[in-house]
Every structure is written in structure tokens, then in C-alpha cells.
């Protein structure tokens, strides 16, 4: 999977289409990502030590990686990812501007 934690992504399909957010968690085994502010679900929480009153909390749920595109930090546009060799290391690069995404 070529999208990692702390990358900025744009949702390209589904209920949250057009929304940008930071990747909070990547789940490569399932090809899913948890994106900040996207795919919010309500969860009924039982009272615990941390949350003594319990109640209904809102929580981000994972979405499929095919529903998002990486946003290039340099050109700020959603882009596909290319592999590029820099100083003998393979890094991710923006397909539009050619700039390396990994520093």
C-alpha cells in the first residue's frame, strides 16, 4: 500500500467525496485507512473509568484505500504515485510534478 500514516489524502468517492484529511492509521492487511474527519460513525459507549457517564461518541471508521488519492505536499493536488530512485533509495514521487514525497 502506497499511502502511509500522516499523509494528506482527498476522498474521491462515497459520502465524503471532496473532503481532505490526514491519515490517522493505515491497515495494509485489509487495504483500509482511517482518515481524520471522514466516515464518522456514532458508537454507544458503556460507562468506563475514562468515560464515567458513558454516552454516544463519534468515531472515525476505516475506508478502502481505492476511495482516496494522495495529495502532493509540494503542488497540493491529488496525484497518483510513482517510484523514483534518489541516492540509491526507492522513494514515492508525485506523478504530476515529479517531486519526491518521502524526504
matplotlib code that plots the C-alpha trace (Angstrom):
import matplotlib.pyplot as plt

x = [0.0, 1.5, -0.4, 1.0, 0.2, 0.4, -0.1, -2.8, -5.4, -8.5, -11.6, -12.6, -15.8, -18.6, -20.5, -17.4, -16.2, -14.1, -13.0, -9.3, -7.9, -4.8, -4.3, -4.5, -4.0, -3.2, -4.3, -2.4, -3.7, -7.2, -6.3, -8.1, -7.3, -8.6, -8.8, -9.4, -12.9, -14.1, -16.5, -17.8, -20.0, -21.7, -20.9, -22.9, -20.2, -20.8, -19.6, -15.9, -13.2, -12.1, -15.7, -17.8, -21.1, -20.8, -23.0, -22.8, -19.4, -18.4, -15.5, -13.8, -14.2, -11.8, -12.4, -11.0, -7.7, -9.2, -11.6, -8.8, -5.9, -2.7, -2.3, 1.2, 2.7, 4.5, 1.9, -1.2, -3.0, -4.4, -2.0, -1.0, 2.3, 5.4, 8.5, 11.7, 15.3, 17.1, 20.6, 20.2, 16.9, 13.4, 11.0, 7.5, 7.1, 4.3, 3.1, 2.2, 5.2, 7.8, 8.8, 9.8, 7.1, 9.3, 12.1]
y = [0.0, 3.3, 5.6, 5.9, 7.4, 11.2, 11.6, 14.0, 12.4, 13.5, 11.3, 10.7, 8.6, 8.0, 10.1, 12.2, 12.9, 16.0, 16.1, 16.3, 14.7, 13.3, 9.5, 8.6, 4.8, 2.5, -1.1, -2.7, -6.2, -5.0, -2.2, 0.3, 3.7, 5.7, 9.3, 12.3, 13.7, 11.1, 8.2, 9.3, 6.7, 7.0, 4.5, 3.8, 3.7, 2.0, 3.8, 3.2, 4.6, 7.0, 8.0, 7.7, 8.8, 6.7, 8.1, 8.3, 9.1, 9.9, 7.9, 7.6, 4.2, 2.8, 3.4, 1.5, 2.8, 3.0, 5.7, 8.2, 9.8, 11.1, 14.9, 16.1, 18.3, 20.4, 21.1, 20.5, 18.5, 14.9, 12.6, 9.0, 7.8, 6.9, 5.1, 7.1, 6.3, 9.0, 8.5, 4.7, 4.6, 3.9, 6.8, 7.8, 10.6, 12.8, 11.7, 15.4, 17.4, 14.7, 15.8, 13.1, 12.8, 10.9, 13.1]
z = [0.0, -1.0, 1.4, 4.9, 8.3, 8.4, 4.6, 3.5, 1.2, -0.7, -0.7, -4.3, -3.9, -1.5, 1.0, 2.0, -1.6, -1.9, 1.7, 2.7, 5.8, 7.4, 7.6, 11.3, 10.8, 7.9, 7.9, 5.0, 5.5, 4.8, 2.3, 4.6, 6.1, 9.0, 7.8, 10.2, 9.9, 7.3, 7.7, 11.1, 13.0, 16.3, 18.9, 22.1, 24.8, 28.1, 31.2, 31.9, 34.1, 31.3, 30.4, 33.7, 32.2, 29.0, 26.1, 22.4, 20.9, 17.3, 15.9, 12.5, 10.8, 8.1, 4.4, 1.5, 0.0, -3.5, -2.3, -1.6, -3.5, -2.0, -2.0, -3.1, -0.4, -3.0, -5.7, -3.4, -6.0, -5.7, -7.6, -8.4, -7.0, -9.0, -7.7, -8.0, -7.1, -5.1, -3.7, -4.1, -2.2, -3.7, -2.7, -3.6, -6.1, -7.3, -10.8, -11.7, -10.6, -10.1, -6.7, -4.1, -1.4, 1.1, 2.5]

ax = plt.figure().add_subplot(projection="3d")
ax.plot(x, y, z, "-o")
ax.set_aspect("equal")
plt.show()
